[in-house]
Amino acid sequence: MHFNFELCPANFYSPDVTVEMFKQEIREALKSYDKFIVCLDKVPDDCEHSLQSLMEKAIKAYENRGPHLRHGIALDKHVTIILSQTEHERPLCGIYFNLHSPYQKKGLTRPAKTEK
């Protein structure tokens, strides 16, 4: 007699989630990036590669989240991607550009207060 069962499935939330499922969201984000975002570190071609890579990381985080968690998040210095569980098989996708200025003055650091 042979039993074949899985104790803890790797993805117990939904069927396979792929980067291809979010092509439209990535396309819209790239249009916005090209039109509105000025980034000295990342040209539009680099942004597309970053979005693909971050989407893969967000999917992994989404698929491996704990039983009571609803989101998978991936981010770098410039972009945040959030996948959120919905009532449907396809998660909701949010792509956000992080506001950052390389010209922002660094605040003066204060020495830590010591208690007596």
C-alpha positions as CSV (number, residue, x, y, z in Angstrom):
1,M,0.0,0.0,0.0
2,H,1.3,3.4,-1.0
3,F,0.0,6.8,0.2
4,N,0.8,9.9,-1.7
5,F,-0.2,13.2,-0.1
6,E,1.2,16.6,0.5
7,L,1.4,17.7,4.2
8,C,1.8,21.4,3.5
9,P,1.2,22.6,-0.1
10,A,3.5,25.3,-1.2
11,N,0.7,27.4,-2.7
12,F,-2.5,26.8,-0.8
13,Y,-4.2,30.0,-1.8
14,S,-4.8,30.0,-5.5
15,P,-3.7,28.5,-8.8
16,D,-0.4,29.6,-10.2
17,V,0.1,33.3,-10.4
18,T,2.5,34.5,-13.1
19,V,4.0,37.7,-14.3
20,E,2.1,37.3,-17.5
21,M,-1.2,37.8,-15.5
22,F,-0.1,41.4,-14.8
23,K,1.1,42.5,-18.3
24,Q,-1.5,45.2,-18.4
25,E,-0.5,46.7,-15.0
26,I,3.2,46.6,-16.0
27,R,2.4,48.3,-19.3
28,E,0.4,51.0,-17.6
29,A,3.2,51.6,-15.0
30,L,5.8,51.9,-17.8
31,K,3.6,54.5,-19.6
32,S,3.4,56.5,-16.4
33,Y,7.1,56.1,-15.7
34,D,8.0,57.2,-19.2
35,K,5.6,60.2,-19.0
36,F,5.8,61.5,-15.4
37,I,8.8,60.0,-13.5
38,V,12.2,61.5,-13.7
39,C,14.7,59.0,-12.3
40,L,18.4,59.5,-12.7
41,D,19.3,55.9,-11.7
42,K,16.9,54.1,-14.0
43,V,16.1,54.6,-17.7
44,P,12.8,53.2,-19.0
45,D,14.4,49.9,-20.2
46,D,15.9,49.3,-16.7
47,C,12.5,50.1,-15.2
48,E,10.8,47.4,-17.3
49,H,13.4,44.9,-16.2
50,S,13.0,46.0,-12.5
51,L,9.2,45.7,-12.8
52,Q,9.5,42.2,-14.1
53,S,11.9,41.2,-11.4
54,L,9.9,42.8,-8.6
55,M,6.7,41.2,-9.9
56,E,8.4,37.8,-9.6
57,K,9.5,38.6,-6.0
58,A,6.0,39.8,-5.1
59,I,4.5,36.7,-6.6
60,K,6.8,34.5,-4.5
61,A,6.0,36.5,-1.4
62,Y,2.3,36.3,-2.2
63,E,2.4,32.5,-2.8
64,N,4.4,31.9,0.4
65,R,2.6,34.2,2.8
66,G,1.3,32.9,6.1
67,P,-2.2,31.5,6.4
68,H,-3.7,34.7,7.8
69,L,-1.9,37.2,5.6
70,R,-3.4,38.7,2.4
71,H,-0.5,40.4,0.6
72,G,2.7,39.8,-1.2
73,I,5.1,42.8,-1.4
74,A,8.3,43.5,-3.2
75,L,10.1,46.8,-3.4
76,D,13.3,48.6,-4.3
77,K,14.4,52.2,-3.8
78,H,12.1,53.4,-6.7
79,V,9.2,51.0,-7.0
80,T,6.8,49.0,-4.7
81,I,4.6,46.2,-6.0
82,I,1.8,44.8,-3.8
83,L,-0.3,41.8,-4.7
84,S,-3.5,41.5,-2.6
85,Q,-5.7,38.5,-2.1
86,T,-9.3,39.0,-3.5
87,E,-12.4,36.9,-3.7
88,H,-11.3,35.9,-7.2
89,E,-8.4,33.7,-8.3
90,R,-6.5,36.7,-9.7
91,P,-4.9,38.9,-7.0
92,L,-5.2,42.7,-7.1
93,C,-2.0,44.3,-8.2
94,G,-0.7,47.8,-7.2
95,I,2.5,49.3,-8.6
96,Y,3.7,52.4,-6.9
97,F,6.6,54.7,-7.6
98,N,8.3,55.8,-4.5
99,L,8.9,59.5,-4.2
100,H,12.6,60.2,-3.7
101,S,14.9,63.1,-4.4
102,P,18.7,62.6,-4.7
103,Y,19.0,66.3,-4.0
104,Q,17.1,66.1,-0.7
105,K,19.3,67.5,2.1
106,K,20.2,64.9,4.7
107,G,19.0,65.9,8.2
108,L,21.6,66.6,10.8
109,T,22.0,63.7,13.1
110,R,21.6,64.3,16.7
111,P,23.7,62.5,19.3
112,A,21.6,60.0,21.2
113,K,20.4,61.1,24.6
114,T,21.8,59.2,27.6
115,E,19.6,58.7,30.6
116,K,21.1,59.2,34.0
